Amino acid sequence: MLDALIFDFDGTILDTETLEFRRWEGLYRRHGRTLDLRDWQTGVGTWDAFDPWLGLPDDVQARREEVHAELLADLHDDIRGTDVRAGVRDVFVQARRAGLRLALCTSSSHSWVDPWLAHHGLEGVFEVMATRDDVARVKPDPELYLLACERLGLRQDRCLAVEDSLNGATAAAAAGLRVLVVPNDVTATQAFLPEWGRVDGFEGGLQAMLRAAGVTLP
């Protein structure tokens, strides 16, 4: 039985993960370096697990503030011009019609998430939010998911976590939630556990997600 869907944000609702990787990949390429996707994946869904600056030449690192400001400006332009993942808006509507509650659980901060939710017209979609501002440890630690469930007033086994990354899915599973993985181009090759449900996108709607997760509605 299921009472709520708890969504990750980056890479799951809005695929900032692929956009950011492509920008860093381009930066590496311009300086004759190669950014390994497997290394990058270790930092997806968490903080401080991978430092991309270490793979760049010393002269680039010496201009880190300038280079980073330019990269972020380009990334923000990319995100402004990119819609949320196909089908996810329909899933939100279908979930509400089915009586499911919606929450957001992210290792990002309110200062990052809130403006992008507003930009894409998603203010008010989520009943509760849990962000890195609210906890001592982000994913893959379970603290964020435990907080989201507490704010919903629900047991963890009544909630389904919708994640794109191994760090996020690991956090949800450790908190005792059921897990559905909806990977993106950057995370698709991660070693997700076979017991976690998986769909390749949201186009199949809520019912396809629930079937893959092996859960039923009240």
C-alpha positions in Angstrom: 0.0 0.0 0.0 1.2 3.5 -0.7 0.3 7.0 0.6 3.0 9.3 -0.8 5.6 9.8 -3.5 8.8 11.5 -2.5 10.7 12.9 -5.4 14.4 13.8 -5.7 14.9 17.0 -7.7 18.1 17.3 -9.7 18.2 14.7 -12.4 14.8 13.3 -11.5 12.3 16.1 -12.0 14.7 18.4 -13.9 17.7 16.9 -15.5 20.3 19.4 -14.3 22.7 16.4 -13.8 23.2 15.8 -17.5 23.4 19.5 -18.3 26.0 20.1 -15.7 28.1 17.0 -16.7 28.1 18.2 -20.4 29.3 21.7 -19.3 32.2 20.2 -17.2 32.9 17.7 -20.0 33.3 20.5 -22.4 35.6 22.4 -20.1 37.8 19.3 -19.7 37.9 18.9 -23.5 38.9 22.5 -24.1 42.0 21.9 -22.0 42.9 18.5 -23.4 41.5 16.4 -20.6 38.9 13.7 -20.4 36.2 13.7 -17.7 35.4 10.1 -16.8 31.7 9.5 -16.4 32.3 6.9 -13.7 34.2 9.5 -11.6 31.5 12.1 -12.1 28.7 9.6 -11.1 30.2 9.3 -7.6 29.2 12.9 -6.9 25.7 12.7 -8.3 23.0 13.2 -5.7 25.4 14.2 -2.9 28.0 16.8 -2.0 31.8 16.7 -1.8 32.2 13.1 -3.1 34.0 14.2 -6.3 36.0 17.4 -7.0 36.1 18.0 -10.8 38.7 20.7 -10.4 41.4 18.2 -9.5 41.4 16.9 -13.1 42.1 20.3 -14.7 45.5 21.9 -15.4 47.0 24.2 -12.8 46.5 27.3 -14.8 42.8 26.6 -15.0 42.6 26.0 -11.2 44.4 29.2 -10.6 41.5 31.0 -12.3 38.9 28.9 -10.6 36.6 31.8 -9.6 36.5 33.2 -13.1 36.1 29.9 -14.8 33.4 28.7 -12.4 31.4 31.8 -12.8 31.4 31.4 -16.6 30.5 27.7 -16.3 27.6 28.5 -13.9 26.3 31.2 -16.2 26.2 28.8 -19.1 24.6 26.1 -17.0 21.9 28.4 -15.8 21.2 29.4 -19.4 20.9 25.7 -20.2 18.5 25.0 -17.4 16.3 28.0 -18.2 15.9 26.7 -21.7 15.2 23.1 -20.6 11.8 21.8 -19.5 11.3 19.3 -16.7 11.5 15.7 -17.8 8.9 14.5 -20.2 5.7 13.1 -18.5 6.6 14.2 -14.9 3.9 17.0 -14.8 1.3 14.4 -15.8 2.5 12.1 -13.0 2.0 14.9 -10.4 -1.5 15.4 -11.6 -2.3 11.6 -11.7 -0.8 11.2 -8.2 -3.0 13.9 -6.7 -6.1 12.5 -8.4 -5.2 9.1 -6.9 -5.0 10.6 -3.4 -1.2 10.3 -3.1 0.7 13.0 -1.3 3.8 14.6 -2.8 7.0 15.5 -1.2 10.5 16.7 -2.4 13.7 15.3 -0.9 17.0 16.8 -2.2 20.6 17.1 -1.3 20.5 20.6 -2.9 19.6 23.8 -1.0 16.4 25.8 -1.0 18.3 28.6 -2.7 18.9 26.3 -5.7 15.7 24.4 -5.8 13.1 27.0 -5.1 13.9 29.3 -8.1 13.9 26.4 -10.5 10.5 25.2 -9.2 9.2 28.7 -9.7 10.7 29.0 -13.2 9.0 25.8 -14.3 5.7 26.5 -12.6 5.9 23.9 -9.9 5.4 26.0 -6.8 2.9 24.4 -4.5 3.2 20.9 -6.0 4.9 19.5 -3.0 3.3 19.3 0.4 6.6 19.2 2.2 10.3 19.6 1.3 13.5 18.3 2.8 16.7 20.0 1.6 20.4 20.1 2.6 19.5 23.2 4.7 17.5 20.9 7.0 20.0 18.2 7.9 23.5 17.5 9.0 24.2 14.8 6.4 22.9 14.6 2.8 22.4 11.5 0.6 23.5 8.7 0.6 22.8 9.1 4.4 19.1 8.4 5.1 18.6 11.6 7.1 16.8 13.5 4.4 14.3 10.8 3.7 13.6 10.2 7.4 12.9 13.9 7.7 10.6 14.0 4.7 8.6 11.1 6.1 8.4 12.8 9.5 7.1 16.0 8.0 4.5 14.0 6.1 3.6 12.1 9.3 3.9 8.8 7.4 5.8 5.6 8.0 8.6 5.1 5.6 7.1 1.9 4.2 4.1 3.9 3.1 6.2 6.1 0.8 7.9 5.5 -2.5 11.1 7.4 -3.3 11.6 8.4 -6.9 15.3 8.8 -7.6 17.7 9.1 -10.5 21.1 8.3 -8.8 22.7 5.6 -6.8 23.4 7.9 -3.9 19.8 9.0 -3.7 18.4 5.4 -4.1 20.8 4.2 -1.4 19.6 6.9 1.0 15.9 6.1 0.5 16.5 2.3 0.9 18.5 2.9 4.1 15.6 5.0 5.4 13.2 2.1 4.8 11.4 3.5 1.8 10.5 1.6 -1.3 12.6 2.8 -4.3 11.9 3.5 -7.9 14.8 4.5 -10.1 14.2 6.8 -13.1 17.7 7.4 -14.4 18.9 10.0 -16.8 21.7 9.9 -19.4 24.4 10.5 -16.7 23.1 7.9 -14.2 21.7 5.2 -16.4 24.8 3.0 -16.1 25.1 3.1 -12.3 24.9 -0.2 -10.4 21.3 0.1 -9.1 20.2 -2.9 -7.0 17.9 -5.4 -8.8 15.3 -5.1 -6.0 14.7 -1.5 -6.8 12.0 -0.8 -9.4 13.1 1.0 -12.5 11.5 2.8 -15.5 13.4 4.7 -18.1 11.2 7.8 -18.0 7.9 9.2 -16.9 6.0 8.9 -20.2 4.2 5.7 -19.0 2.5 7.7 -16.2 1.8 6.8 -12.7 0.5 3.3 -13.3 3.8 2.3 -15.1 5.7 3.6 -12.1 3.6 1.7 -9.6 3.9 -1.5 -11.6 7.7 -1.2 -11.7 7.9 -0.5 -8.0 5.5 -3.4 -7.2 3.2 -1.2 -5.1 -0.6 -0.7 -5.0 -2.8 2.2 -4.1 -5.1 2.2 -1.0 
